[in-house]
C-alpha cells in the first residue's frame, strides 16, 4: 500500500476498510498465516508476462497497450481461422463493397464513444472533420436516409406526419390510446423516462445518476414505464414494437438507459443549447479493417491461433502452497489436433465472452463465489443478420428511390433492413443487409439459418423475398416488387451469433437487478490479483466496441496496480486515457481484497466475502 499511497495523492488516507486490512495483514504475517505477502513485479520469480485469453477487440487492444508499455504478453485465441471475435466482416468476393458486417458496423461520434475514435486516430483510420488521405477508411454512416419505408400493422409508409399512419390507435379500431400513438409522442415518452439519468450522466452529477439507476435497477423497462411512469400496457407494447426488438423491454431499465446514451447523449447534455444530432461513421472495407490494423501493430510471434483454453490454475511455489502463488498456468488444446500445451504467466486477462469463460476449468483459480455466479448468470442476447448480394441495387431504382443509406423498420420477421452507407455511390451489383434482428426476433429468423450458410438455410430465401416485397410496397405493386427482388437475387449469407461456438451469444444484455448485484463481482480482480475479466460485458456500454476498450484499460489498471508498476500505469493513462468508472483508490482496495483467500476473509472478521467485496466496490 505504501507504494500506492506515494504514487497517488488521492489515496494518501485510505478509508477504514483498507486501514483495517493493512493492520490485520500485519498480524497475519507475524503468525505466518498470510501466504500472499509478495506484492510487486520485482518479487516475481520468473519472467514477467501477461497472458491474454481471447483475440477479439478487447484482447488485441490490451496487447496494443502492453506493447506500447514494453510489457511482455501472449494472446491465446481459440479460433484457428480468424482474429477479431465479434468484429467480423463477411466478404462475398474480393471486390470493393462486396461485404456486410456481421458484428459491429456503425459508430456514433459522441463523448461516450471517445476511446473508439481515439483508436481510429492511433491506427490512422481517419478522424471526423479531418481531410482524408490514402490510409483513411472512416466514412459517414447514414442512420436516416431518403425514402426509407416503415411498415406496421400491414401498412407501409414513407413519412409519419399523421398521428396514426398505421391505424393502431383506439380511434382506428386498434388498442393504443389515441393520444399516445404518434411518432412524436412515443419519442417524448422514452425521452422523459431516460432523461433524468441521462442528464445527470452527461454532467457532474454522475454519482447521483449512478444512485438513481441502482435504485431502479430492479425494474425492467416495461415495469418502469408501467409502474413508475404510469403508462398502460398497450402503450408500452407499441413503444417496444417501434423502438426495439420483441421482448427487449423485459430487460433491465438500467440497460436501456445506458444504451440510449449512445444515441442521445448530445440531447441530454445540451438541453439549453441548439441541438446538434450525433454524427455516425462506419469503416470502408468493413469493421474487420480495424482488426487488421491492430494486428499489424502487434508481435506476430506472440499471437497463438487455434489455442482453446481448457483450464487455468493459480499455482504456488510448492505443492502444499505454503509459499505465495507466483504464476497462472493455462492449459490449451489445439483446435484441430486437440494436442495439449501449458502456458505460464504472471497474470491473465480474460477477454472472452462469459459463455466461453464458463466452459473453462477454473477450479484451481480460487475465484470468489460472487464472480462464479456472475460468470454463469449475467445475461447475453443473440443477434442474427442476413446479408444479400443482388445483381442490381433495386432499392435505388425509380419507384423505390432509396439513395442515401438509412434504415427501414417493420413488425415483419426481418424487423430491421439496413441500406449500406458504403455503397451509396455505386452502381450495378450490391449488398443489402436485409435483416438485422436481436432478442426473440433473432431466434425466429435463426430457425432458418444454418452454421454452413448459405447452404442449408431452409426457407430463408423465400422469407426474405416476401418480407422485403411487403416492406417496400406502398400500393398494389406487391407482385411486381416481389418479382423484381426475386429476379435480382444473386446469393446470400446469414449469421446467428447464438450458434457461434467461440462466443455463444452476441452481446451482454442484463436482466433486472444484475447491474446492482452481480457486475461488482465481475469487475474485481481475483486469484491473488492475477486474474481480471474484461470485455463489453464487463463495462457500462454493452454491445459497443467502446465498452470492450474501456474495460481493457480498467483491467490493465488493476494488473499494473497489483504489481506496483507505477511508471507503466502513468504512461498508459497519459497515452490511452483513464476510465472514469474506477478511481485509483478503488483499484487499490480491490487489489488488497483479491489477495485474500476466503479463509482469511473469515479469520479477519470482515464478514462474508460477498459483503466485504460489496463494501470495496461502492463508489
C-alpha positions in Angstrom: 0.0 0.0 0.0 2.8 2.5 0.7 4.0 2.5 -2.9 0.4 3.1 -4.0 0.0 6.0 -1.5 3.2 7.6 -2.6 2.2 7.4 -6.2 -1.3 8.7 -6.0 -2.2 11.6 -3.5 -5.9 10.7 -3.9 -5.4 7.7 -1.7 -3.0 9.1 0.8 -5.5 8.5 3.5 -7.2 5.1 2.8 -10.8 4.5 4.0 -11.5 2.4 7.1 -11.7 -0.9 5.4 -8.2 -0.5 3.9 -6.7 0.5 7.3 -8.4 -2.5 8.9 -7.0 -4.8 6.3 -3.4 -3.4 6.5 -3.3 -3.8 10.3 -4.9 -7.2 10.1 -2.5 -8.4 7.5 0.5 -7.3 9.6 -0.8 -9.6 12.3 -1.3 -12.4 9.8 2.3 -12.1 8.7 3.5 -12.4 12.2 1.7 -15.6 12.7 2.8 -17.0 9.3 -0.8 -17.3 8.2 -0.7 -14.8 5.3 0.7 -16.7 2.3 0.2 -13.9 -0.2 2.8 -11.4 1.0 4.7 -10.6 -2.2 3.2 -7.7 -4.0 5.4 -6.2 -6.7 6.7 -7.2 -10.0 10.3 -7.2 -8.5 9.2 -10.2 -6.4 8.2 -12.3 -9.4 10.5 -15.4 -9.5 10.4 -15.7 -13.3 10.0 -13.6 -16.5 7.0 -11.3 -16.1 4.5 -12.0 -18.8 0.8 -11.4 -19.1 -1.5 -13.9 -20.8 -4.4 -12.6 -22.8 -7.2 -15.1 -23.4 -9.2 -14.2 -26.5 -8.2 -12.4 -29.7 -11.2 -10.1 -30.0 -11.1 -6.3 -29.9 -10.5 -6.1 -26.1 -7.8 -8.7 -26.3 -6.0 -7.0 -29.2 -6.4 -3.6 -27.6 -4.9 -4.9 -24.4 -1.9 -6.3 -26.3 -1.6 -3.0 -28.2 -1.3 -1.1 -24.8 1.1 -3.7 -23.3 3.4 -3.5 -26.3 3.5 0.3 -26.0 4.4 -0.1 -22.3 7.1 -2.6 -23.1 5.4 -5.4 -21.1 5.7 -9.0 -22.5 2.4 -10.7 -23.5 0.9 -13.6 -25.3 -2.6 -13.9 -27.0 -4.4 -17.2 -26.9 -7.2 -17.3 -29.5 -9.4 -20.4 -29.9 -10.5 -19.6 -33.4 -7.9 -21.1 -35.8 -9.3 -19.2 -38.9 -9.6 -15.6 -37.9 -9.0 -13.0 -35.2 -11.4 -10.3 -34.1 -14.1 -12.2 -32.2 -17.4 -10.4 -32.7 -15.9 -7.9 -35.1 -16.5 -9.9 -38.3 -16.9 -8.8 -41.9 -18.2 -11.4 -44.4 -16.8 -10.8 -47.9 -18.8 -12.3 -50.8 -15.8 -11.7 -53.0 -12.6 -9.6 -53.1 -14.4 -6.8 -55.0 -14.8 -3.4 -53.3 -18.0 -3.1 -51.1 -19.0 -6.8 -51.7 -19.4 -7.4 -48.0 -21.5 -6.9 -44.9 -20.6 -6.6 -41.2 -21.8 -9.5 -39.2 -20.7 -7.8 -36.0 -20.1 -4.1 -35.1 -20.9 -1.9 -38.1 -21.5 1.8 -37.0 -20.1 4.3 -34.6 -21.7 7.4 -33.1 -19.2 10.2 -32.6 -20.4 11.1 -29.0 -18.4 11.7 -25.9 -19.1 8.2 -24.6 -17.5 6.7 -27.7 -14.3 8.9 -27.5 -12.0 6.0 -26.9 -13.1 4.2 -30.1 -12.4 7.3 -32.1 -9.0 7.7 -30.3 -8.2 4.2 -31.5 -9.2 5.1 -35.1 -6.8 8.0 -34.9 -3.9 5.9 -33.4 -4.5 3.3 -36.2 -4.6 6.2 -38.8 -8.1 5.2 -39.9 -9.3 8.7 -40.0 -10.8 11.5 -37.9 -14.2 13.1 -38.3 -13.8 16.5 -39.8 -10.2 16.0 -40.9 -9.0 15.7 -44.5 -8.8 12.1 -45.9 -5.6 10.5 -47.1 -4.6 7.2 -48.6 -5.0 5.4 -45.3 -8.3 6.9 -44.3 -11.2 4.4 -44.1 -13.6 6.2 -41.8 -16.6 7.3 -43.8 -20.1 8.8 -42.9 -22.8 6.4 -41.9 -26.4 7.5 -42.6 -28.8 6.5 -39.9 -31.6 8.3 -41.7 -31.7 8.0 -45.5 -34.2 9.1 -48.1 -37.5 7.3 -48.8 -36.8 4.5 -46.2 -40.1 2.7 -45.6 -41.7 1.8 -42.3 -44.3 -0.9 -42.1 -46.5 -1.8 -39.1 -49.9 -3.4 -39.0 -49.7 -4.3 -42.7 -49.4 -0.6 -43.7 -46.2 0.8 -45.3 -45.5 4.5 -45.0 -42.6 6.7 -46.1 -43.3 9.5 -43.6 -45.0 9.6 -40.2 -46.6 13.1 -40.4 -50.0 11.7 -39.5 -50.7 10.9 -35.9 -51.7 7.3 -36.6 -50.4 6.3 -40.1 -50.5 2.6 -39.1 -54.1 2.6 -37.7 -53.2 1.1 -34.4 -55.0 3.6 -32.1 -58.3 3.1 -30.4 -59.7 5.8 -32.8 -59.0 3.5 -35.7 -60.0 0.2 -34.2 -56.7 -0.6 -32.6 -55.6 -0.9 -28.9 -53.2 2.0 -28.4 -54.6 5.2 -26.8 -55.0 7.8 -29.5 -53.1 10.4 -27.6 -50.0 8.1 -27.3 -49.6 6.7 -30.8 -47.8 9.4 -32.8 -44.1 9.1 -33.5 -43.5 12.4 -31.7 -45.3 11.4 -28.6 -43.6 8.0 -28.4 -40.2 9.7 -28.6 -41.2 12.1 -25.9 -42.3 9.2 -23.6 -39.0 7.5 -23.9 -37.0 10.7 -23.5 -38.9 11.5 -20.3 -38.2 8.0 -18.9 -34.5 8.3 -19.7 -33.6 11.9 -19.4 -33.2 12.3 -15.6 -30.5 9.7 -15.6 -29.1 10.8 -19.0 -28.7 14.4 -18.0 -27.1 13.5 -14.7 -24.7 11.2 -16.5 -23.8 13.9 -19.0 -22.9 16.4 -16.3 -21.1 16.5 -13.0 -23.9 14.6 -11.2 -22.7 11.2 -12.3 -22.8 9.9 -8.7 -26.5 10.8 -8.5 -27.1 9.2 -11.8 -25.5 6.0 -10.6 -27.5 6.0 -7.4 -30.7 6.6 -9.3 -30.1 3.8 -11.7 -29.1 1.4 -8.9 -32.3 2.2 -7.0 -34.3 1.4 -10.1 -32.2 -1.5 -11.4 -34.7 -4.0 -10.0 -37.2 -2.8 -12.7 -37.3 -4.0 -16.3 -38.0 -1.1 -18.7 -41.6 -2.5 -19.1 -42.0 -2.4 -15.3 -40.6 1.0 -15.0 -42.8 2.5 -17.7 -45.9 0.9 -16.3 -45.3 1.1 -12.5 -43.1 4.2 -12.1 -44.1 6.3 -15.1 -47.7 5.0 -15.1 -48.3 4.1 -18.7 -50.7 1.4 -19.8 -49.6 -1.9 -21.2 -50.8 -1.2 -24.7 -48.8 2.0 -24.9 -45.7 0.1 -23.7 -46.2 -2.7 -26.3 -46.4 -0.1 -29.1 -43.3 1.7 -27.8 -41.4 -1.6 -27.8 -42.6 -2.5 -31.3 -41.4 0.7 -32.9 -38.4 1.3 -30.7 -36.6 -2.1 -30.4 -36.8 -5.9 -30.5 -39.7 -8.1 -29.3 -39.1 -8.7 -25.6 -36.4 -6.1 -25.2 -38.4 -4.1 -22.7 -38.2 -7.1 -20.3 -34.5 -6.3 -19.8 -33.2 -4.0 -17.1 -34.3 -0.4 -17.1 -30.6 0.4 -16.4 -29.6 -1.4 -19.6 -31.9 0.7 -21.7 -30.8 4.0 -20.2 -27.2 3.2 -20.8 -27.9 2.1 -24.3 -29.8 5.3 -25.0 -26.8 7.4 -24.2 -25.1 6.2 -27.4 -28.0 7.6 -29.4 -29.0 10.7 -27.4 -26.0 11.9 -25.3 -25.9 15.2 -27.1 -29.6 15.8 -26.5 -29.2 15.1 -22.8 -26.1 17.3 -22.3 -27.3 20.3 -24.4 -30.8 20.9 -23.0 -30.4 24.7 -23.2 -28.4 24.8 -26.4 -29.1 24.3 -30.1 -29.5 20.6 -30.7 -26.7 19.0 -32.8 -27.6 15.4 -33.8 -24.9 12.9 -33.3 -23.0 12.1 -36.5 -22.4 8.4 -37.3 -19.4 6.8 -39.0 -18.5 3.4 -40.5 -15.4 1.8 -41.9 -15.0 1.5 -45.7 -14.0 -2.1 -46.2 -15.8 -3.4 -43.1 -15.0 -3.1 -39.4 -12.6 -6.0 -39.7 -10.2 -3.4 -41.1 -9.7 -2.3 -37.5 -8.7 -5.8 -36.5 -6.2 -5.9 -39.5 -4.7 -2.6 -38.4 -4.3 -3.7 -34.8 -2.7 -7.0 -35.8 -0.1 -5.1 -37.9 0.9 -3.3 -34.7 1.5 -6.4 -32.7 4.2 -9.0 -32.5 3.1 -12.0 -34.6 5.1 -14.5 -32.6 3.1 -13.6 -29.5 -0.2 -14.5 -31.1 -1.3 -18.1 -30.9 -4.3 -19.1 -33.0 -6.4 -22.2 -32.6 -5.5 -22.4 -28.9 -8.6 -23.4 -26.9 -8.2 -22.6 -23.2 -9.4 -25.6 -21.2 -8.0 -24.9 -17.8 -6.4 -22.2 -15.6 -4.7 -22.8 -12.3 -3.3 -20.4 -9.7 -0.1 -22.1 -8.9 2.2 -21.8 -5.8 5.9 -22.5 -5.5 5.3 -25.7 -3.6 2.6 -28.4 -3.8 1.5 -27.5 -0.3 1.1 -23.9 -1.4 2.6 -22.5 1.8 4.5 -20.0 -0.3 2.7 -17.3 -2.2 1.3 -18.1 -5.7 3.5 -16.6 -8.3 2.0 -17.7 -11.6 -1.1 -18.7 -13.5 -0.7 -21.9 -15.5 -3.0 -22.1 -18.6 -3.7 -25.4 -20.4 -4.7 -25.2 -24.0 -5.6 -27.7 -26.7 -5.1 -27.3 -30.4 -8.4 -26.6 -32.1 -7.7 -29.2 -34.8 -5.4 -31.8 -33.3 -6.5 -31.5 -29.6 -2.8 -31.6 -28.5 -2.4 -30.0 -25.1 0.1 -27.4 -24.1 0.7 -25.3 -20.9 1.5 -21.6 -20.8 2.7 -19.8 -17.7 2.0 -16.2 -16.9 2.4 -13.8 -14.0 -1.2 -12.7 -14.6 -4.1 -13.4 -17.0 -6.5 -11.0 -18.6 -9.6 -12.9 -19.8 -11.3 -11.1 -22.8 -13.6 -13.9 -24.0 -17.4 -13.8 -23.6 -18.8 -15.2 -20.3 -20.2 -18.1 -22.3 -16.7 -19.1 -23.4 -15.2 -18.4 -19.9 -17.8 -20.6 -18.2 -16.6 -23.6 -20.2 -13.1 -23.4 -18.8 -12.0 -25.4 -15.8 -11.4 -22.6 -13.2 -11.4 -24.8 -10.1 -7.8 -24.0 -9.4 -8.2 -20.2 -9.7 -9.8 -19.8 -6.2 -12.5 -17.5 -7.7 -14.9 -16.0 -5.2 -18.4 -17.3 -5.3 -19.8 -13.9 -6.4 -17.6 -13.9 -9.5 -18.5 -17.5 -10.3 -22.2 -16.6 -10.1 -21.7 -13.5 -12.3 -19.9 -15.6 -15.0 -22.8 -18.1 -15.1 -25.8 -15.8 -14.6 -25.2 -12.5 -16.4 -27.4 -12.4 -19.4 -26.4 -12.4 -23.1 -28.6 -11.7 -26.0 -28.3 -13.1 -29.5 -28.4 -11.4 -32.9 -28.9 -12.6 -36.4 -28.0 -10.8 -39.7 -28.8 -11.7 -43.3 -26.8 -10.1 -46.0 -27.9 -10.5 -49.6 -26.0 -9.7 -52.7 -28.3 -8.6 -55.6 -27.5 -8.4 -59.3 -28.6 -4.8 -59.2 -29.3 -2.4 -56.3 -33.0 -2.4 -57.0 -33.8 -0.2 -53.9 -32.2 2.7 -55.7 -34.4 2.3 -58.8 -37.3 4.6 -59.6 -40.3 3.5 -57.5 -38.1 2.7 -54.5 -35.7 5.7 -54.6 -33.7 4.8 -51.5 -30.5 6.6 -52.4 -28.8 7.7 -49.2 -28.4 4.7 -46.9 -30.6 4.6 -43.8 -32.8 2.1 -42.1 -36.3 0.6 -42.6 -38.3 -0.8 -39.7 -41.2 -3.2 -39.6 -43.1 -5.7 -37.5 -42.5 -8.3 -40.2 -40.0 -11.1 -39.2 -37.0 -9.2 -40.8 -37.7 -6.3 -38.3 -34.8 -4.0 -39.5 -33.4 -3.6 -43.0 -30.2 -1.6 -43.4 -29.3 0.1 -46.7 -25.4 0.3 -46.5 -23.7 3.7 -46.4 -20.6 2.4 -48.1 -22.2 1.6 -51.5 -24.5 4.7 -51.9 -22.3 5.9 -54.8 -22.0 2.5 -56.5 -24.0 1.1 -59.4 -24.5 -2.5 -60.6 -24.5 -5.4 -58.1 -24.7 -4.5 -54.4 -25.2 -5.9 -50.9 -28.2 -5.2 -48.7 -28.4 -6.0 -45.0 -31.9 -7.4 -45.5 -32.5 -8.3 -41.9 -30.9 -7.3 -38.6 -32.6 -8.8 -35.6 -31.9 -9.4 -31.9 -33.7 -11.0 -29.0 -36.8 -13.1 -29.7 -36.9 -11.7 -33.3 -33.4 -13.1 -33.9 -34.3 -16.5 -32.5 -37.2 -16.8 -35.0 -35.1 -15.8 -38.0 -32.2 -18.0 -36.8 -34.5 -21.1 -37.1 -33.8 -20.7 -40.9 -30.1 -20.2 -40.6 -27.5 -23.0 -40.6 -23.9 -22.9 -39.5 -23.0 -23.5 -43.1 -24.8 -20.5 -44.6 -25.8 -20.0 -47.4 -26.1 -23.8 -47.7 -28.9 -25.5 -45.8 -30.7 -22.2 -44.9 -34.1 -23.8 -45.3 -36.9 -21.4 -46.2 -34.7 -18.3 -45.6 -34.6 -17.1 -49.2 -38.4 -17.3 -49.6 -38.9 -15.5 -46.3 -36.6 -12.7 -47.2 -38.1 -12.1 -50.6 -41.6 -12.0 -49.2 -40.7 -9.7 -46.3 -38.7 -7.3 -48.5 -41.5 -7.1 -51.1 -44.1 -6.4 -48.4 -41.9 -3.8 -46.6 -41.3 -1.9 -49.9 -44.9 -1.9 -51.2 -46.8 1.3 -50.9 -49.5 0.4 -53.3 -50.8 -2.5 -55.3 -47.3 -3.3 -56.8 -46.5 -6.2 -54.4 -46.5 -8.9 -57.0 -44.2 -6.8 -59.3 -41.9 -5.8 -56.4 -41.6 -9.5 -55.4 -40.7 -10.4 -58.9 -38.0 -7.7 -59.1 -36.5 -8.7 -55.8 -36.5 -12.4 -56.7 -35.0 -11.9 -60.2 -32.2 -9.7 -58.8 -31.2 -12.2 -56.0 -27.7 -13.4 -56.5 -26.5 -15.0 -53.2 -26.7 -14.5 -49.5 -25.0 -15.2 -46.2 -26.6 -15.3 -42.7 -25.1 -15.5 -39.2 -26.7 -16.4 -35.9 -24.4 -15.4 -33.0 -26.0 -17.9 -30.6 -24.6 -20.7 -32.8 -21.1 -19.3 -32.7 -19.0 -21.8 -30.8 -16.5 -19.2 -29.7 -18.9 -16.6 -28.4 -22.2 -18.4 -27.6 -24.0 -15.1 -27.9 -23.9 -11.7 -29.5 -23.6 -9.2 -26.6 -24.4 -8.7 -23.0 -27.9 -7.6 -22.2 -28.6 -7.6 -18.4 -31.8 -8.6 -16.8 -33.3 -6.6 -13.9 -31.1 -6.4 -10.8 -28.0 -7.8 -12.5 -26.1 -4.4 -12.7 -26.6 -3.8 -9.0 -26.0 -7.3 -7.6 -23.6 -9.1 -10.0 -21.5 -6.7 -12.0 -19.4 -5.6 -9.0 -18.1 -9.2 -8.6 -17.2 -9.4 -12.2 -15.2 -6.1 -12.2 -12.9 -7.0 -9.3 -9.6 -8.7 -9.7 -9.3 -12.3 -8.3 -6.8 -15.0 -7.8 -4.2 -13.1 -5.8 -4.9 -10.1 -8.1 -3.5 -12.1 -11.1 -6.8 -12.6 -12.9 -9.2 -10.0 -14.3 -12.2 -10.2 -16.7 -12.6 -7.6 -19.4 -14.9 -7.2 -22.4 -18.0 -5.3 -23.3 -19.9 -7.4 -20.8 -17.6 -6.0 -18.1 -18.4 -2.4 -18.9 -21.3 0.1 -18.8 -21.5 0.1 -22.6 -22.8 -3.4 -23.7 -22.7 -4.3 -27.4 -20.4 -1.4 -28.2 -16.7 -1.6 -29.1 -16.0 1.3 -26.7 -17.2 -1.0 -23.8 -14.6 -3.5 -24.7 -11.9 -0.8 -25.0 -12.8 0.8 -21.7 -12.8 -2.5 -19.8 -9.3 -3.3 -21.2 -8.0 -0.1 -19.7 -9.7 -0.9 -16.4 -8.3 -4.5 -16.3 -4.8 -3.2 -17.1 -5.1 -0.6 -14.4 -5.9 -3.4 -11.9 -3.0 -5.6 -13.0 -0.4 -2.7 -13.1 -1.5 -1.7 -9.6 -1.2 -5.2 -8.4 2.4 -5.3 -9.4 3.3 -1.8 -8.3 4.1 -0.8 -11.9 3.5 2.9 -11.3 5.5 4.2 -14.2 3.8 2.0 -16.7 0.4 2.9 -15.2 1.2 6.6 -15.6 2.3 6.1 -19.2 -0.8 4.1 -20.1 -3.1 6.8 -18.7 -1.1 9.5 -20.5 -1.4 7.9 -23.9 -4.6 5.9 -23.7 -6.6 7.7 -21.1 -8.2 6.7 -17.8 -11.6 5.1 -17.0 -14.0 7.3 -15.1 -15.9 4.4 -13.6 -12.9 3.2 -11.4 -10.8 5.6 -9.4 -7.3 4.6 -8.3 -8.4 4.4 -4.7 -11.0 1.8 -5.6 -8.4 -0.2 -7.6 -6.1 -0.3 -4.6 -8.8 -1.6 -2.4 -9.8 -4.2 -4.9 -6.2 -5.4 -5.2 -5.9 -5.9 -1.4 -9.2 -7.9 -1.3 -8.1 -10.0 -4.2 -5.0 -11.2 -2.3 -7.1 -12.7 0.4 -8.4 -16.3 0.5 -11.9 -16.9 1.8 -10.4 -18.4 4.9 -8.5 -15.2 5.6 -11.6 -13.1 4.9 -13.4 -15.1 7.6 -10.5 -15.0 10.0 -10.1 -11.2 9.7 -13.8 -10.9 10.6 -14.7 -8.9 7.6 -17.9 -10.8 7.3 -18.9 -12.9 4.3 -16.6 -12.3 1.3 -19.6 -11.1 -0.7 -20.3 -8.4 1.8 -16.7 -7.3 2.0 -16.5 -7.1 -1.8 -19.6 -5.0 -1.9 -18.0 -2.6 0.6 -14.9 -2.3 -1.6 -16.9 -1.8 -4.8 -19.0 1.1 -3.5 -18.4 4.3 -5.3 
